[in-house]
């Protein structure tokens, strides 16, 4: 049930952005570099990245914007590769249309996150598969975005992901854990953003949601949070 709900939250993010603009997919449409372009030889780890390009701006309400050019899925794959030296790592391709398609099916036909990953994993035969998707804690933050906390005169930039490792033959779950930092200062200080987050000055909060994609401070902050949290978590999860 939790896996189904998680996939539906991811799908809803894609659908919302598809209504904003044709280019605004939460998961950038892949070039379909499927099996033929995935390379030859053995694959030790196949990566299904679902970071996408959806960014939440949470002030009095919630705005959803696309961050084209941040290349967050590519970043996820690169961190898996860095955590598995000497092993072949390949990205498992899929398109935004495939993910959105799940949300358009009748509820009793919808796949869970595991079923979706297992189906597309057949395109690249690997010993293990790593699924990295948007995640949320007990606070209002989910996935990637920025929240304004007027009471504390601060803004919180966050990037929360969950990592699942599956056996390539049986697709049984081997390990799962949220990507985490060694020390989440924001959580200790004001009790928000239950995951990797960065406390920034309120002046950094975007005046208009449309400004987010062109803001290098927000882009670099999100990429740093993803890099640090994935590097801190993946190494132990990918041990043989």
N, C-alpha and C positions, 0 to 999 in steps of 0.2 A: 504493500500500500504506500509506504513512504517513498519507494522508488518511483511509483506511478505518479504521485503528487509532485515529486521533484522534476520529472520529465515534463509534466504539464506546465510547471512554472517556467521552465526553460522555453517550451514551445510558445507560451503566451508572450514571452519577451520578444520572440522572433516575429509573431503576428503583429504586435503593437508597432514595432519598427517598420514592418512592411507597409503599414498604413501611413506612416510618416513620409517615407520617400522610397522610391524604387531602389535606391542604393543603400538604404538604411537597415540592412539585415543585422540581427543580433549575431548571426553566424555568417560571415562573409561567404557568398557562393564560391565554392571551390572551382578550380580550373578542371576538375575531374581528372586529376593526375592519379587515376586508379591503378589497378594492378599492373597494367602495361608500363606505366611510368614510375612505378614504385621501386624499380630496381630488381636485380636478380640475386640469387644466392640466399642463404638462410636469413631469417629475421628473428631476432631474439625478443624484441619488444615492439609491439604495435601501439601507437598512441592515438587515442580519440580525444582531441581537445575541444571542449565546449566552453571556451572563455568568450569567444565572439567579440562583438563591438558595442554591446549595450551598456550605457552608462546612466545611472540613476542620479538625479539631482533632487534632493529632499530638503525642502524648506518648510513652508506652510503646507505645501502639497507635494506631489511627486511628478517630476517630468522625466521622460525617457528619451534619450538622444543617442544617435549613432556616432561612433568615434572611428570613422574610416581612417586608415593609415597608421593605427596604433599597433597593428600586427600582434595581437595578444595570443592568438592560437599558435602562431609561429614561435613566440617566446616560450609557451608551454612546452612545445616539442623540443626546443633547444635545451631547456632545463632538464627534461627527462634524459636527453642524450648526454648531458654533462654529468648526470648522476649514475650513468651506466657506461663507464669507459671500457672499451674493448668489446662491447656488444653492439650488434646491429640494431638500430632504432629507426623505425619508419612510421610516418604518419598514415593513419587510416582515413582515406578521403570520404567525404560525404558533402551534400549540398544543403543549402538553407531550405530549398524546396522539400527535401526529404524530411527534415526535422519539422517544418511547418505542416507537412502532410499528415503527420501523426495527430496534430491537434484538430484536423478537419475530419478525422474518422469518428464513427460512433464510439462512445465511451467504452463499450464492451469489446471493441476491436483494437483499442489502443495498446501500444506496447509499453512495457516498463522501460526504465532507463537501461537496465541490463539487457533486455530483449532487443532494444534498438542497437546497442553497442555490439551485441553478439551477431546481429544480422549484417551490419556493415563490416564487421571484422573479417568476414569471409573473403573480402577483397584482397587482404594481405595476410597470408598465413604466417603466424608468429607463435613463439613459445609462450609468451605472455602478452596480455593487453593491459594498458594503463589508461583509464578513463579519468580525465580531469574536468570537473564541471563546477558551475557556480553553486555557491553554498550560502547558507545563512544561519545565524545563531538565534538566540532568544530575543535579540533587539530588533529594531525595524530595518536594519541594514541587511541587504541580501545581494550577493554577487559583487559587482563593482560599481562604485559611485562615490558621492560626497553628501554628507548630511550637515545641516546647520543646527547648532545648539546655542540658541541665543542666551539661555540661562548661564552658560559657561563662557560666553563670548568667544566661542571656538567653532571651527568646522572640522569635521572628521572625514578624511579621505580613506577609503577602504577597498580591499580586494580580497574577497573570501572565496576560496575554492575547496573542493573536496576531491580526494584521490582514491580511486578504487583500482585494485590489481586483480586481474582474472587469469586463471589457468587457460593457456591457449588451446588445450585439447578438450577439456570438459567444460570450460567457462565457469568453473566454480570460483567463488570469491575467495581470494587468498588473504588479502589485507585491505583495510580501508582506514582512512584518517583524514581529518581536515588539515589543509596546509596551514602551518602555524609558525609564528615567530618565536624565537627563544625567550623574548620578554615583551609582552604586549603592554606597554606603558599606558596606553589610552584606556584599556580595560581596567587597570588598577586604579587609575586616577579618577575617572568619572563614571565608570561602570557602563560604558556603551561600546558598540561595535565589537561584538563577541567573535573576534577573529583579527587577522592582520589589518592594522589601521594606523594612520598617521594623523596626529593632531596638528592642525595648521591654523594660521591666523584667519579670522573671519573675513578679512579683506580679500582672501583668495577665493571666497565663494563666488561663483560666476553670477554676474548681473543678469545675464540671459543664458538659458540652457544651450542655445545655439552656439555660444562662445566656447563650449567645452572642448570640442574636437580640435580647435586651434590653440588650445592653452598648453604650452610645453611643460609648465609646472605640474599640472594635473596628469598629463601623459607620463612624464618621467616618474612622478610619484607612484602612480599605479604600476608601472613596469618594475620599479624598485621593490614594491611590496610583493608583487608576484614572484620576482626573482628570489628574494630573500626567503619568503615562506616556502616556496617549492624546493629550493636548495636545502633548507633546514629539515624538510620532511621526506623528500624522495629518497635520499641515500639509504636510510634504514629500510624503507619499504621495498626497495629493489634488490636487496641482498638475496643471493641464491638460497 
